[in-house]
Amino acid sequence: MDSKVTNILIVGVGGQGTLLASKVIGTAALNYGLDVKQSEVHGMAQRGGSVVTFVRFGEKVYSPLVEGGQADVILAFEKLEALRWSSYLKPGGTIIVNTQEIAPLPVIIGAQSYPERIVETLRNMQIEVVAADALSMAKAAGNARALNVVLMGILANYLSFSKEDWHTALRAVVPGKVIDVNLAAFEAGFNFPVK
């Protein structure tokens, strides 16, 4: 990795594990010897609310915030959140999106409809889009809640950290009783075809 700062935006809804993901990514970067800044910019603690965190790392990072059009990668735990935050991705950046749909309140109450063809819309933006059914992959690994770790496994293909760096970070952050499931989920994501 060079001295440039890597900007990652993690978006999802409450209860999907976005905050845990930011801790694992930040821990991996720290263990790699990089300066790390993290920030939760919008967040609702209850399940279903939009949650957004920034993770920035490099030789020296001065601010935890990512400006619009500056994210190298968006890690999206839900399709609509991917679309909502896509303007933060820099030209030629990568968006890794879980294909799961979680209807927000306006859709639930019938005030709006859930947008169709979100992945196709993203692909028309001239960015790299990796769409994966991370929920099914997490279930196959042993726990649906590990979808965040599946997505981190996919992300690992785009960063310089070794697989061991990721495993060390997961062991440091994830409770011991679920580490085996999480390592399996990471492996499933890591082996997902990204190109």
C-alpha positions in Angstrom: 0.0 0.0 0.0 1.3 3.4 -0.8 0.9 6.6 1.3 -2.5 7.5 -0.2 -5.5 7.3 2.0 -8.1 4.6 1.3 -11.7 5.7 1.9 -14.3 3.1 2.6 -18.0 3.8 3.2 -20.0 1.1 4.9 -23.8 1.5 4.5 -26.7 -0.6 5.7 -29.6 -0.7 8.1 -29.6 -1.1 11.9 -28.9 -4.7 13.0 -26.9 -5.7 9.9 -23.5 -5.4 11.6 -22.1 -2.3 9.9 -20.4 -1.0 13.0 -18.8 -4.4 13.7 -17.5 -4.4 10.1 -16.0 -0.9 10.5 -14.2 -2.2 13.7 -12.8 -5.2 11.9 -11.6 -3.2 8.9 -10.1 -0.6 11.2 -8.4 -3.2 13.3 -6.9 -4.9 10.2 -5.6 -1.5 9.0 -4.1 -0.8 12.4 -2.4 -4.2 12.5 -1.0 -3.5 9.1 0.7 -0.4 10.6 -1.6 2.3 9.1 -3.2 5.3 10.6 -6.9 4.8 10.9 -9.9 7.1 11.4 -13.5 6.0 11.7 -16.7 7.8 12.1 -20.4 6.9 12.3 -22.0 9.8 10.5 -25.7 8.8 10.4 -27.0 6.1 12.5 -30.1 4.8 14.2 -29.6 2.3 16.9 -32.9 0.5 16.2 -33.2 -2.2 13.6 -34.3 -0.9 10.2 -32.8 2.6 10.4 -30.1 3.7 8.0 -26.5 3.3 9.3 -23.4 4.8 7.7 -19.8 4.6 8.8 -16.6 5.8 7.3 -13.3 4.0 7.6 -10.2 5.8 6.4 -6.7 4.5 6.5 -3.2 5.3 5.2 0.2 6.6 6.3 -1.4 9.6 7.9 -5.2 10.4 8.1 -6.4 13.7 9.3 -10.1 13.5 9.2 -12.6 10.6 9.7 -15.0 11.9 7.1 -15.3 10.9 3.5 -16.5 13.6 1.1 -19.0 12.9 -1.7 -17.2 11.5 -4.7 -14.2 10.4 -2.7 -14.9 6.8 -1.5 -12.7 4.1 -3.0 -15.1 1.4 -2.0 -18.7 1.3 -0.7 -19.6 -1.8 1.2 -23.4 -1.9 1.0 -25.3 -4.3 3.2 -28.6 -3.6 1.4 -29.4 -2.6 -2.2 -31.4 0.6 -1.6 -28.6 1.9 0.8 -26.1 1.2 -2.0 -28.1 3.4 -4.4 -28.7 6.1 -1.7 -25.0 6.5 -1.0 -23.6 5.9 -4.5 -22.7 9.6 -5.0 -20.0 9.1 -2.4 -18.1 6.7 -4.7 -15.3 8.2 -6.7 -15.2 7.7 -10.5 -14.0 4.2 -11.2 -14.5 3.1 -7.6 -16.0 -0.2 -6.5 -19.3 -0.9 -4.8 -19.8 -4.3 -3.1 -23.5 -4.8 -2.6 -25.5 -7.4 -0.8 -28.5 -8.1 -3.0 -30.9 -8.3 0.0 -33.8 -5.9 0.1 -35.0 -4.5 3.4 -37.9 -2.2 2.9 -37.6 1.2 4.7 -40.5 2.7 6.6 -42.0 4.7 3.6 -42.2 1.5 1.6 -43.6 -0.5 4.5 -46.5 2.0 5.0 -47.1 2.2 1.3 -46.0 5.8 0.8 -43.3 4.8 -1.7 -42.4 1.7 -3.6 -39.0 -0.1 -3.4 -37.0 0.9 -6.5 -36.6 -1.8 -9.1 -33.4 -2.8 -11.0 -31.0 -1.2 -8.4 -28.0 -3.3 -9.4 -28.5 -2.5 -13.1 -28.8 1.2 -12.2 -25.5 1.0 -10.3 -23.8 -0.8 -13.2 -24.8 2.0 -15.5 -22.8 4.5 -13.4 -19.5 3.3 -14.8 -18.3 2.0 -11.5 -17.3 -1.5 -10.6 -20.2 -3.3 -9.1 -19.9 -6.6 -7.2 -23.3 -7.9 -6.3 -23.5 -10.9 -4.1 -26.3 -12.7 -2.1 -24.3 -12.3 1.1 -27.2 -13.4 3.2 -27.5 -16.8 1.6 -23.7 -17.2 1.8 -23.8 -16.3 5.5 -26.6 -18.8 6.1 -24.5 -21.5 4.3 -21.6 -20.7 6.5 -23.7 -21.2 9.6 -25.3 -17.9 10.6 -27.3 -15.3 8.7 -25.9 -12.5 10.9 -22.4 -13.1 9.4 -23.4 -11.5 6.1 -21.2 -8.5 7.2 -18.2 -10.8 7.3 -19.1 -12.3 3.9 -19.0 -8.8 2.5 -15.6 -8.1 4.2 -14.3 -11.3 2.6 -15.2 -9.9 -0.8 -13.7 -6.5 0.2 -10.4 -8.3 1.1 -9.8 -8.9 -2.6 -9.5 -5.1 -3.0 -7.1 -4.3 -0.1 -3.5 -5.2 0.6 -4.0 -6.9 3.9 -3.2 -10.6 4.0 -5.8 -13.1 4.8 -4.0 -13.6 8.2 -4.4 -9.9 8.9 -8.1 -10.3 8.4 -8.3 -13.4 10.6 -6.4 -11.6 13.3 -8.7 -8.7 13.2 -11.8 -10.9 13.2 -10.5 -12.8 16.2 -9.8 -9.5 18.0 -13.3 -8.1 17.4 -15.8 -11.0 17.0 -16.9 -12.9 20.1 -15.0 -16.3 20.5 -18.1 -18.4 20.5 -19.0 -17.4 16.9 -15.5 -17.0 15.4 -15.5 -20.3 13.5 -18.8 -19.3 11.7 -17.3 -15.9 11.0 -14.1 -17.3 9.6 -16.2 -19.6 7.3 -18.3 -16.6 6.2 -15.1 -14.6 5.5 -13.8 -17.5 3.4 -17.0 -17.6 1.4 -16.8 -13.9 0.6 -13.0 -14.1 -0.1 -13.6 -16.8 -2.7 -16.5 -15.1 -4.4 -15.6 -14.3 -8.0 -15.2 -10.5 -8.1 -14.0 -10.0 -11.7 
